[in-house]
Amino acid sequence: MIKEYYNFIKDYLQLAELKMKYIVVNVVSAFFYKGFSILLPLVASLIIKYLTLNDAIMTYNCLGIFLIIYILYIIALYINYRIYGFNVNFVYDKLTTKILNKLISVDNNFTRIISKGRLMNSINSDIIDIGDMNDRISELLTGLVQIIAVLVIVSTYNIYLCLILIVFAFLYIIVRNNSDRKINFYHNKVVVQDDKYSTLLTQIVSGLQEIKTFNMLPKLTNKLNFIQSRFTKCYKIKRHYYTIRDNDVKFITYIFRFLLYTLLILLMAKGKIEVSILVLIVSYHEYLVTYINDFIDSSSTIREVNTAVNRVNDILSYNSQSINFGNINTNDIYGIIEFKNVTLNIKNNIILNNINLKIDHNEVVAIVGEAGSGKTMMFNLLLRLFEPTKGKITLDNINIFDFSKEIYSSNVSIVNQKPFIFNMSIRKNLDFVDDNIEHQIEACKKAGIHNFIETLPNGYNTILRENGSNISGGQKQMISIARTILSDAEVILLDDITTSLDPDTAKLVPKLIDNLKKDHTIIMITKKPDLMRSADRIVVLDKGKIVDVGTHKQLIERNEIYQMLQSRKSPSRIGVFNND
């Protein structure tokens, strides 16, 4: 048990990185206020003793001592509370910063291993629980000292009374500790189900429109109910052990209280103890129950918080796929992209096979193909989320991995199918890229969203609700495109951007792309036949290979896959494919 708690505390201290002086102040102040609390019953018994002896001077002296001890107790308790608050804030700031920095650096596999629900629970509750750990450690150490101190004090008065309290303390700790272990076991199971519920609920909120369209709600509700039933089952068992624990410890408490009172009455009847000693022993028995409860509560909480420590450590210890970036910092980039014999294998599966493709500046290239053909993986490679297994990709004839992270990310930008908009004003959403209002207006004009923004009551200062829910999907997409234009990127990747656009807005996209290509290299993934036709060249992918490249006129005459894609009014499948 000692080794177990030693490991708990060691893992916590390594994670929290608390400064030693703050730990010392927390523990020392706890020792002082708990030490003073032990002395209070002892001085109170002396007051009763001298009061029964009619010794006024000693009675008032003891009253004075009692007051001084009580004031010192309050001061030590105040210091302990202050340092506790400081430690919680320190740990919270430290861990939120660590997690944020980790999230910035993780790869695409992260959310497959650490679910979004688990991640949010860790940020919302685990970090706060961990902040409480230092106080619990000091409570554990000082609680043990308090228990020993009470037993030592009682032993100086009567060894039999002390033995009763020792047996009581031993049984009480054993029963509570065993129950708390069971409670902690099922608490972990409850947390797992809570993570699953939160993850699924987050996904439902994100895809609510599609869920309603395809009537997925009944099956998703069944899934939620199943998770909730498992949660409820584990929670009921956890509460069952709470009930057993509390009833058992109360039974033990009252049995030993009866034995203690019986022995005290016998000793008083024989004249071996005074009333003051009786009051002292009764008080210390009550204090002992409190001290043991605090001690066990602290040990139980440390065990539970250790779960939170492990969960946060899982996030921070996640090893992203190692991708090394270069140190080329030149910003003199023209925007010529070339795939040279690029092959990508993932888990022994060939995702892209010997891709060769050159895309010139001021050119619009559309990448098309069936779901799973490798379109999105080409974008993932361009975004440097993966490294090619063979071959290389160049930007202006320089390997893209030779550029520094800052230079490359500022010159290659993407507009996603579902762009993310912050719960801020339109201006502040654009400020993340460029806070020059004139540049923002110019970018919004190019994106075709400026006139709409001007019709809003607060214009560019209009607050967008979470993820832009108070504007249409098309308007949100146009703001995202304006944000990309602001980035001054030479290469712009458009990932099926018309998916969330209404028909009228979608008609404006070919003209927008035509304007953008004057200053940019445009590469787009699309399922829309009209966008395919607007491209300068079209790349047809099938099972990870480029099977044809040409203009719309050329491909419509010779390529069956392209002919089939052109004949469709909508994609045949809806969803996200890892290798698409």
Beta strands, then each sheet from edge to edge (+ up, - down):
strand 1: 337-346
strand 2: 349-359
strand 3: 364-369
strand 4: 390-395
strand 5: 398-399
strand 6: 412-415
strand 7: 491-495
strand 8: 521-525
strand 9: 537-542
strand 10: 545-550
sheet 1: 2+ 1- 4+ 5-
sheet 2: 6+ 7+ 8+ 3+ 9+ 10-
end
